[in-house]
Amino acid sequence: MNKYQLFLKFKEWREDGENEKIVEAIMRLPENELDDDVLSWLVEAYIDIEEYKKAIAVLESQRERLEDDYKWHFRLALALFHASEDEECEEDDELRINILTRAKVALARGMNMNPPRSVLETADRYMEQISDKLEELYGDEEDDEESSDGELEMYDEEELDAIEEHIKEYYGDFPTVCHEIVSPDIHCDICIVPPSKKRNYFTLVTMGMGAHIMNIPEELSTEELGRAELLICLPPEWKVGENSEEWFWPLTLLKGLARLPINCDTWLGWGHSVDNQRAFAENTALCGSLLIYPEDAPDGAESCLLPNGDTVNFFEVIPLFREEMNYKIDNDTKALLEQMSNCSHIVNIDRENCCEGYKTPQATVIDAADDHSSKITDKKLPLELINGCNHIAIFMRWCIEHDMVAPEFHENCPYIIEGVLSGEHTDIRAFIMEYFGGELMPYQLSYMGAAFANFYYNWDDKNPKHFFPADVDSYAEEYFGTERYNCEEFQDEAYMFVPFDEEYYKGLSKYIDRAFFDFYPAFADYQYKTASETLEKVSRALNFSAEIIRHQRETESEYKSALRQGAYSRLMIIDGEGAVTARGELYDLLDYALNPFMTNLVIAKIPDVEEWAKERFTAAPSVELPTDERLLSLGKQAEEKLGIIPLILSFDSEKSTFYVPLENGNYVRFTGGGIQQ
């Protein structure tokens, strides 16, 4: 039984109240199959059968991996809350207080991670119960300013005075402060500056985010970019004091963004955008945020100098529509701001979508089961709705078997990959419907897979040589015969009546193979051309001679090689003589770096490389990097596969960085000027 089937069985047992069976089944699994998905089922089963200590033990084993997941915090809070009712806690108030405090901290952290509204409502009820129990135990002495996991990061008195004075001077006096009740990491209040004659709108400003120094990239100044506070501007008619979602979401947004650098160990600065994953409220389609310098503010409003010399930057949050988010990602912040030049910085939930109709290549739906299953409903065909997904599942299975799905697919759904490749679970229609909403999209596929899908689903070509929907119809006609294919029973939808079995997959795969054989040569030529252009720019900038050695093969053998290795233009191995070979097999080592829309990377082997780097990279002295697990892992795996320890060069038009490996496993970093693309 593969993982997908196992989880379906777990779901059935859960619905029948047979959680003991889930525990027994998981306990029988070998240790190498006990990943976090399986352990999460075990935790919930333990909670359902009131084995709270066992649930807590499993959760603690997941802490390092899942502490950025609100669901993990909520499960821990629930298990701790119920554990506080155990017999051993009945006569030990100190122990019970300790457990309930831990539950409150876990719940608060989960609530600060922007969970769905329905989950927040449940969490609020538990928070109330926990607070009531703590109040019963020792009343108002509970201190929300500290957690059992560590002290809060807070401004000292002088720093707080400086921030308060800065807000008053540049944004206005704030007679009202929305004080934070629960503070698990930073204490983030929100100052509410009311409308005035000069600025006829509310200005909400965080006060406390900047106590945390963000994880700034090493090449940037921590003193100048490490601290930040956020603000958002609301129209004068906004009901700032209301707690309903339609009025309260700007405060939730500010608090969520303020904690994002802590929860994700990252940083926020000008031009950064953050996807909320869903609309901020039911009455608006705004669902993302862009950080810019404050609008309609005096010079100096964008930064505050603390007594210790650090700078706290102030950024205004501009809520965005989905299309605006996509436009910014595909272009850049300046391009989006040009599109939004006529939009006010004051929040308007009904404002014009400045990028309405914009579609990013990665968001384009190639095919959708709903487009086909709707015909079953409209024409009252005697078929199950899932038949609308038949041919999509065939195409996705073919891509899985030919290693053309995205790395994220391998990471998030390994059990589907394993089930298809082993032949144990080849009907992936239900998975596609549940996990992808029945849609086939480019981001689900590798670079080559997405390129092939766009070639094969070319809706714009009026007379394509290969067109998958047409091939699906052709197979149906071949299967039924022309007369039955055109019969009244099928109502022009014969392709959904073809039995979904192994014969169907093998028959339709022949059409897919034929299309790929015609697609691949041109794709390989494009890759070779792009790789050559990239190499020429790099070699000219770094002053060494190299060329790509391309072996001429028959189409079929080149196709097979492509399936085995891939043919990515953004990665090259350079040996001492300057010969270069594209190596798609390193895709899994570099994760997203091979995405053609990301930064170019070159892995090189050059004699006397430290001297070579010192001659060419003079903009900054060499710096020994601290141990970086991802970089070290890359080096180790590349050495095993290629026989060399990689030297890594990343570059764009503004800067270049060269990493040289040391004998102790660390790297020395050299930085230089940009390489013009």
C-alpha positions in Angstrom: 0.0 0.0 0.0 1.5 3.3 -1.1 1.3 6.5 1.0 -1.7 7.9 -0.9 -3.7 4.8 -0.3 -2.6 4.7 3.3 -3.8 8.2 3.9 -7.2 7.3 2.4 -7.4 4.4 4.8 -6.5 6.7 7.7 -9.2 9.1 6.7 -11.8 6.3 6.6 -10.7 5.1 10.1 -10.9 8.7 11.4 -14.4 9.2 10.1 -15.4 5.8 11.7 -13.8 6.8 15.1 -11.3 4.0 14.8 -8.2 6.0 15.7 -6.5 3.1 17.4 -6.2 1.5 14.0 -4.3 4.5 12.7 -1.8 4.2 15.6 -1.4 0.5 15.1 -0.8 0.9 11.4 1.8 3.6 11.8 3.6 1.7 14.5 4.1 -1.2 12.0 5.7 1.1 9.4 9.5 1.0 9.0 11.3 4.0 10.5 12.3 5.4 7.1 8.7 5.8 6.2 7.8 7.9 9.3 7.9 11.3 7.7 6.1 14.4 9.0 3.0 13.7 7.0 2.6 10.3 8.7 3.6 11.6 12.1 0.9 14.3 11.9 -1.7 11.6 11.4 -0.2 9.8 14.5 -0.4 13.0 16.6 -4.1 13.6 15.7 -4.9 10.0 16.4 -3.2 10.2 19.8 -5.2 13.3 20.7 -8.4 11.7 19.6 -7.8 8.7 21.9 -6.6 11.0 24.7 -3.0 9.9 24.7 -1.8 13.5 25.1 1.7 12.9 26.4 2.4 10.6 23.5 1.1 13.3 21.1 3.4 15.9 22.7 6.4 13.6 22.4 5.8 13.1 18.7 5.3 16.9 18.2 8.5 17.8 20.0 10.4 15.4 17.7 9.0 17.5 14.8 9.8 20.9 16.3 12.9 21.7 14.3 11.2 20.9 11.0 7.7 22.2 11.6 7.9 25.2 14.0 7.1 27.5 11.1 3.8 25.7 10.5 0.8 27.1 12.3 -0.9 23.7 12.3 2.0 22.2 14.3 1.7 25.0 17.0 -2.1 24.4 17.2 -1.7 20.7 17.6 0.9 21.3 20.3 -1.4 23.8 22.1 -4.3 21.4 21.9 -2.3 18.4 23.3 -0.9 20.6 26.1 -4.2 22.0 27.0 -5.7 18.6 27.5 -2.6 17.3 29.2 -3.1 20.0 31.9 -6.2 18.1 32.9 -4.3 14.8 33.7 -4.5 13.4 37.3 -0.9 14.3 38.1 -1.7 18.0 37.5 -4.7 18.1 39.8 -2.7 18.6 42.9 0.3 20.4 41.4 -0.7 23.9 40.4 2.8 24.9 39.4 3.0 22.0 36.9 -0.4 22.9 35.5 0.4 26.6 35.1 3.6 25.6 33.3 1.8 23.3 30.9 -1.0 25.9 30.3 1.5 28.7 29.7 3.3 26.5 27.1 -0.1 25.9 25.5 -0.9 29.6 25.4 2.5 30.4 23.8 2.1 27.7 21.2 -1.4 28.9 20.3 -0.4 32.5 20.2 2.5 31.7 17.8 0.2 29.8 15.5 -2.4 32.6 15.5 0.4 35.1 14.5 1.1 33.0 11.3 -2.0 34.2 9.4 -4.0 31.0 9.5 -7.4 30.8 7.8 -10.2 32.7 9.5 -12.1 29.5 10.4 -9.1 28.2 12.2 -8.6 31.5 14.0 -12.1 31.3 15.4 -11.4 27.9 16.9 -8.1 29.1 18.3 -9.7 32.1 19.9 -12.1 29.9 21.8 -9.2 27.8 23.1 -7.2 30.9 24.0 -10.2 32.1 26.0 -10.4 28.8 27.9 -6.6 28.7 28.6 -6.7 32.3 29.9 -9.7 31.5 32.1 -7.9 28.5 33.6 -4.7 30.5 34.2 -6.7 33.3 35.8 -8.3 30.7 38.2 -4.9 29.4 39.1 -3.1 32.7 39.9 -5.3 35.6 38.7 -3.8 38.6 37.2 -0.2 37.7 38.0 0.3 36.0 34.7 2.9 37.8 32.6 2.1 37.8 28.9 5.4 39.6 28.3 7.5 36.4 28.5 7.2 32.9 27.2 8.6 29.7 28.5 10.7 29.5 25.4 12.7 32.7 26.0 12.5 36.4 26.5 10.8 38.9 24.2 12.8 41.0 21.9 11.9 44.6 22.9 13.3 48.1 22.4 14.9 49.5 25.5 13.5 52.7 27.0 15.7 55.1 25.0 15.0 53.3 21.8 11.3 53.2 22.3 11.3 57.0 23.1 13.1 57.6 19.8 10.6 55.5 17.8 7.6 57.3 19.5 9.1 60.7 18.8 9.8 59.8 15.2 6.2 58.6 14.6 4.8 61.8 16.2 7.1 64.1 14.2 6.6 62.6 10.8 3.2 60.9 10.9 1.3 62.6 13.7 0.3 62.2 17.3 -1.3 58.9 18.2 -3.8 59.2 21.1 -4.8 55.6 20.6 -2.5 52.5 20.7 -3.7 49.0 19.9 -1.7 47.1 22.5 -0.8 43.5 21.9 -2.2 41.1 24.5 -0.1 38.0 23.6 3.5 38.5 22.6 5.5 35.3 21.9 8.6 36.8 20.3 8.3 40.6 19.8 5.9 43.0 21.5 4.3 44.7 18.5 1.8 47.5 19.3 0.1 49.5 16.6 -0.1 53.3 16.9 -3.3 54.8 15.4 -2.7 58.3 14.0 -6.2 59.8 13.3 -7.1 61.8 10.2 -6.1 65.5 10.2 -6.5 68.5 7.9 -3.1 67.8 6.4 -3.5 64.1 6.0 -7.2 63.1 5.8 -6.7 59.5 6.5 -5.8 57.1 9.3 -2.1 56.0 9.6 -1.5 52.8 11.4 2.2 52.3 12.4 3.8 49.3 14.1 5.9 49.9 17.1 8.1 46.9 18.2 8.9 45.1 14.9 12.3 46.8 14.8 13.4 45.4 18.1 14.3 42.3 16.1 17.3 42.5 13.9 16.4 40.7 10.6 18.5 38.1 8.9 20.1 40.4 6.2 22.2 39.0 3.4 25.9 39.3 4.3 26.7 41.7 1.5 24.2 44.2 2.8 24.5 46.4 5.9 22.8 45.0 9.0 23.0 48.5 10.7 21.1 50.1 7.8 18.6 47.4 6.8 18.3 45.1 9.8 15.5 46.9 11.5 12.1 48.0 10.2 8.6 49.2 11.2 5.5 49.2 8.9 2.6 51.5 8.3 -0.6 51.4 6.3 -3.0 54.2 5.4 -6.8 53.9 5.7 -9.5 56.2 4.5 -11.2 58.5 7.1 -14.4 56.4 7.0 -12.6 53.2 8.0 -14.0 51.7 11.2 -10.7 51.3 12.9 -12.2 50.2 16.2 -14.3 47.4 14.7 -13.2 43.8 15.2 -15.0 42.2 12.3 -12.7 41.0 9.5 -13.8 43.5 6.9 -12.4 46.3 9.1 -9.8 44.6 11.2 -7.7 42.9 8.5 -5.2 45.8 8.1 -4.1 45.3 11.7 -3.8 41.5 11.2 -1.8 42.2 8.1 0.6 44.5 9.9 1.2 42.1 12.7 1.6 39.1 10.3 4.2 41.0 8.2 6.0 42.2 11.4 6.6 38.6 12.5 7.4 37.2 9.1 11.1 37.9 9.4 11.1 36.0 12.7 9.0 33.1 11.6 10.8 32.6 8.3 14.3 33.8 9.4 14.4 36.4 6.5 14.1 40.1 6.1 11.7 42.7 4.6 12.7 45.8 2.7 11.7 48.2 -0.1 10.2 46.4 -3.1 9.5 43.1 -1.2 6.1 41.6 -1.9 4.3 39.0 0.3 1.5 36.8 -0.8 -1.3 36.3 1.7 -2.5 33.2 -0.2 -6.2 34.4 0.1 -8.2 37.6 0.1 -7.8 39.7 3.2 -11.6 39.8 3.7 -14.7 38.6 2.0 -15.5 42.1 0.7 -12.3 42.5 -1.3 -10.1 40.7 -3.7 -6.9 42.3 -2.4 -4.6 39.4 -1.4 -1.0 40.5 -1.4 1.3 43.3 -0.1 4.1 45.5 -1.5 6.5 47.4 0.7 7.5 50.9 -0.5 8.9 54.0 1.2 6.2 56.1 2.9 4.0 58.2 0.5 2.8 61.7 1.4 5.4 62.1 4.2 8.1 64.6 4.9 11.7 63.9 4.0 13.2 61.8 6.8 10.1 59.9 7.5 11.5 56.7 6.0 14.1 56.2 8.7 14.8 56.7 12.4 18.2 56.7 14.0 18.4 54.9 17.3 20.7 56.0 20.1 23.1 53.1 19.4 23.5 54.2 15.8 21.3 51.6 14.2 18.7 52.7 11.6 15.0 51.6 11.8 13.5 51.9 8.3 9.8 52.7 7.9 7.9 51.0 5.0 4.4 51.6 3.8 2.3 48.5 3.0 0.3 48.7 -0.2 -2.3 45.9 -0.6 -2.3 44.3 -4.1 -4.5 42.2 -6.3 -3.4 38.8 -7.5 -2.6 40.1 -11.0 -0.5 42.9 -9.6 1.5 40.5 -7.5 2.1 38.3 -10.6 3.1 41.4 -12.7 5.6 42.5 -10.0 7.1 39.0 -9.8 7.5 38.7 -13.6 8.8 42.2 -14.0 10.0 44.2 -11.0 8.8 46.7 -8.4 9.5 49.8 -10.5 7.5 48.4 -13.4 4.5 47.7 -11.1 4.7 51.2 -9.5 4.6 52.7 -13.0 1.4 50.7 -13.7 0.0 52.0 -10.4 1.0 55.6 -10.8 -2.6 56.8 -10.7 -3.5 54.8 -7.6 -3.6 56.4 -4.2 -1.5 54.9 -1.4 -4.6 55.0 0.8 -6.3 51.6 1.0 -9.3 51.4 -1.3 -10.8 47.9 -1.4 -12.8 48.9 -4.6 -9.9 50.5 -6.4 -9.1 49.6 -10.0 -6.9 46.5 -10.6 -4.0 48.1 -12.4 -3.0 44.8 -14.0 -6.4 43.3 -14.6 -6.2 40.5 -17.2 -2.5 40.0 -16.8 -1.4 36.4 -16.9 1.9 35.1 -15.9 3.3 32.1 -17.8 3.5 30.1 -14.6 -0.1 30.8 -13.8 -1.6 29.8 -17.1 -3.9 26.9 -17.0 -3.0 24.4 -19.7 -6.0 22.1 -19.3 -8.7 21.8 -16.7 -10.9 18.8 -15.8 -13.9 21.1 -15.1 -14.0 22.2 -18.7 -14.6 18.5 -19.6 -16.7 17.3 -16.7 -19.1 20.2 -17.2 -20.0 18.6 -20.5 -21.0 15.5 -18.6 -23.4 17.6 -16.5 -24.7 19.8 -19.3 -25.3 16.9 -21.7 -26.4 14.5 -19.0 -23.9 11.9 -20.1 -24.0 8.5 -18.2 -20.4 9.1 -16.9 -18.7 9.9 -13.6 -17.5 13.5 -13.4 -13.9 12.2 -12.8 -13.9 11.1 -16.5 -13.3 14.7 -17.4 -9.8 14.2 -15.9 -8.9 11.1 -17.8 -6.6 12.5 -20.5 -5.0 15.0 -18.1 -4.1 12.1 -15.8 -2.6 10.2 -18.8 -0.5 13.2 -19.7 0.7 13.8 -16.1 1.5 10.1 -15.7 3.6 10.3 -18.9 5.5 13.3 -17.5 6.1 11.5 -14.2 7.5 8.4 -16.0 9.7 10.6 -18.2 11.0 12.7 -15.3 9.4 15.9 -16.5 7.6 17.1 -13.3 8.8 19.9 -11.1 11.2 19.4 -8.1 8.3 20.6 -5.8 6.2 17.7 -7.1 9.0 15.3 -6.0 9.4 17.0 -2.7 5.7 17.3 -1.8 4.2 14.2 -3.3 6.9 11.5 -3.4 4.3 8.8 -2.8 2.6 9.7 -6.0 5.8 9.5 -7.9 6.7 6.2 -6.3 3.2 4.8 -7.0 3.3 5.6 -10.7 6.9 4.5 -11.2 6.3 1.2 -9.4 3.1 0.6 -11.3 1.2 0.1 -8.0 -0.9 3.2 -8.3 -1.2 4.6 -11.8 -4.7 6.0 -11.6 -3.8 9.5 -10.3 -7.1 11.2 -11.3 -8.4 11.6 -7.8 -5.0 13.0 -6.7 -5.1 15.6 -9.6 -8.6 16.6 -8.7 -7.9 17.0 -4.9 -4.3 18.3 -5.0 -4.3 20.5 -8.2 -8.0 21.2 -8.4 -8.1 19.2 -11.7 -5.8 21.7 -13.4 -2.7 21.1 -15.5 -0.3 24.1 -15.1 3.3 24.8 -16.1 4.5 25.1 -12.5 3.7 21.4 -11.9 6.3 20.4 -14.6 10.0 20.8 -15.1 11.3 23.4 -17.5 11.4 20.9 -20.4 8.1 19.4 -19.3 6.4 22.9 -19.3 7.9 23.7 -22.7 6.6 20.5 -24.1 3.1 21.0 -22.6 2.9 24.4 -24.2 4.1 22.9 -27.5 1.6 20.1 -27.4 -1.3 22.2 -26.1 -0.8 25.0 -28.6 -4.3 26.5 -28.7 -3.2 29.5 -30.7 -1.9 27.5 -33.7 -4.8 27.0 -36.1 -3.2 24.1 -37.9 -0.7 22.4 -35.5 1.1 19.3 -36.5 0.6 17.9 -32.9 -2.2 18.9 -30.6 -3.0 16.8 -27.6 -6.8 17.4 -27.5 -6.9 16.4 -31.1 -4.8 13.3 -30.4 -7.2 12.3 -27.6 -10.1 12.5 -30.0 -8.1 10.6 -32.6 -7.5 7.8 -30.2 -11.2 7.6 -29.3 -12.1 7.3 -32.9 -9.5 4.6 -33.4 -10.8 2.8 -30.3 -14.5 2.9 -31.1 -14.3 3.0 -34.9 -15.6 6.0 -36.9 -19.2 4.9 -37.0 -19.6 4.5 -33.2 -17.3 7.4 -32.5 -19.9 9.6 -34.2 -23.0 8.0 -32.7 -25.7 9.9 -30.9 -25.0 8.2 -27.6 -21.6 9.9 -27.2 -22.9 13.4 -28.2 -19.5 14.4 -29.6 -17.7 13.5 -26.4 -16.5 10.0 -27.2 -13.1 10.6 -25.7 -14.6 10.5 -22.2 -16.2 7.1 -22.9 -12.9 5.4 -23.5 -12.3 2.9 -20.6 -9.6 4.3 -18.3 -7.2 1.4 -18.1 -3.6 0.4 -19.0 -4.6 -0.1 -22.7 -5.7 3.5 -22.9 -2.5 4.7 -21.3 -0.3 2.7 -23.7 -2.3 3.7 -26.7 -2.4 7.4 -26.0 1.3 7.4 -24.9 2.2 6.5 -28.5 0.7 9.8 -29.6 2.6 11.7 -26.8 5.9 10.0 -27.7 5.5 11.0 -31.4 4.8 14.6 -30.5 7.9 14.7 -28.1 10.2 13.4 -30.8 9.2 16.3 -33.0 9.4 18.8 -30.2 12.8 17.9 -28.7 15.3 18.8 -31.5 14.1 22.4 -31.7 14.1 22.6 -27.9 17.7 21.3 -27.7 18.7 23.8 -30.3 17.2 26.6 -28.2 18.9 25.3 -25.1 22.3 25.1 -26.9 21.9 28.7 -28.2 20.9 30.1 -24.8 23.7 28.2 -23.1 26.3 29.5 -25.6 25.1 33.1 -25.2 25.3 32.8 -21.4 28.7 31.2 -21.5 30.0 33.9 -23.9 28.9 36.7 -21.4 30.5 34.9 -18.5 33.8 34.1 -20.2 34.1 37.6 -21.6 33.5 39.2 -18.2 35.8 36.8 -16.4 38.5 36.7 -19.1 38.7 33.0 -19.9 38.1 31.0 -23.1 35.5 28.3 -23.2 33.0 26.7 -25.5 30.1 24.2 -25.2 31.0 20.8 -26.6 27.8 19.4 -28.2 27.8 15.8 -29.3 25.8 15.3 -32.5 23.4 12.3 -32.0 20.5 10.8 -33.8 17.3 12.4 -32.6 16.2 9.3 -30.8 19.4 8.9 -28.8 19.5 12.6 -28.0 15.9 12.4 -26.8 16.7 9.5 -24.5 19.7 11.4 -23.2 17.5 14.4 -22.6 15.1 12.3 -20.6 17.9 11.0 -18.5 19.8 14.2 -17.9 17.7 17.1 -18.9 19.2 20.0 -21.0 19.2 23.1 -18.9 20.8 26.2 -20.2 21.6 27.9 -16.9 24.2 25.5 -15.5 27.6 24.5 -16.9 30.6 22.6 -15.7 33.9 24.2 -16.8 37.1 22.2 -16.6 40.7 23.3 -16.7 40.8 23.5 -20.5 37.6 25.5 -20.6 35.4 22.8 -22.1 31.8 23.1 -21.0 29.0 20.5 -20.8 25.4 21.2 -19.8 24.5 19.0 -16.8 20.8 18.8 -16.1 21.4 16.0 -13.6 22.4 18.7 -11.1 18.8 19.9 -11.0 18.1 18.2 -7.7 21.2 19.6 -6.2 20.5 23.3 -7.0 16.7 23.2 -6.3 15.2 26.3 -7.8 18.5 27.7 -9.1 18.0 25.9 -12.4 14.7 27.6 -13.0 15.3 29.6 -16.2 13.7 32.6 -14.6 16.2 32.6 -11.7 19.8 33.8 -11.4 22.3 32.2 -13.7 24.8 29.8 -12.0 28.1 28.4 -13.2 29.9 25.5 -11.5 33.5 25.6 -12.5 36.9 23.8 -12.1 39.8 26.2 -12.8 43.5 25.8 -11.7 44.8 28.1 -9.0 41.3 29.4 -8.5 41.9 31.6 -5.5 44.6 33.6 -7.3 42.3 33.7 -10.3 39.4 35.0 -8.2 41.5 37.6 -6.4 42.6 39.0 -9.8 39.1 39.4 -11.1 37.0 40.1 -8.0 38.2 43.2 -6.3 35.1 45.0 -5.2 35.2 43.4 -1.7 37.7 41.4 0.3 37.3 37.7 0.6 35.1 36.5 3.5 35.0 33.1 5.0 31.4 32.0 5.1 29.9 30.4 8.2 28.9 26.8 7.7 26.0 26.7 5.3 24.3 23.3 5.3 22.7 23.8 1.9 26.0 24.9 0.3 28.0 22.1 2.0 25.4 19.6 0.9 25.6 20.9 -2.6 29.4 20.6 -2.5 29.3 17.0 -1.2 26.7 15.8 -3.7 28.4 17.5 -6.6 31.7 15.9 -5.6 30.1 12.5 -5.5 28.4 12.9 -8.9 31.1 14.9 -10.8 34.3 14.1 -9.0 35.0 17.8 -8.3 34.2 20.2 -5.4 32.2 22.9 -7.1 33.1 26.6 -7.4 30.0 28.6 -7.6 29.5 31.8 -9.4 26.1 33.6 -9.2 25.6 36.9 -11.1 23.2 39.4 -12.4 23.7 42.8 -14.1 24.5 44.5 -10.8 26.8 42.2 -8.8 28.6 38.9 -9.0 29.6 36.5 -6.2 32.2 33.7 -6.5 32.4 30.9 -3.9 35.6 29.0 -3.5 35.7 25.8 -1.4 38.3 25.5 1.4 39.7 22.2 2.8 37.7 22.5 5.9 34.4 22.4 3.9 33.6 26.1 4.2 33.7 28.6 1.4 35.5 31.9 0.7 33.3 34.5 -0.9 34.6 37.0 -3.5 32.3 39.8 -4.7 32.6 41.8 -7.9 30.7 44.0 -10.3 27.8 42.9 -12.4 27.9 40.8 -15.5 25.8 42.4 -18.3 23.2 39.9 -19.6 
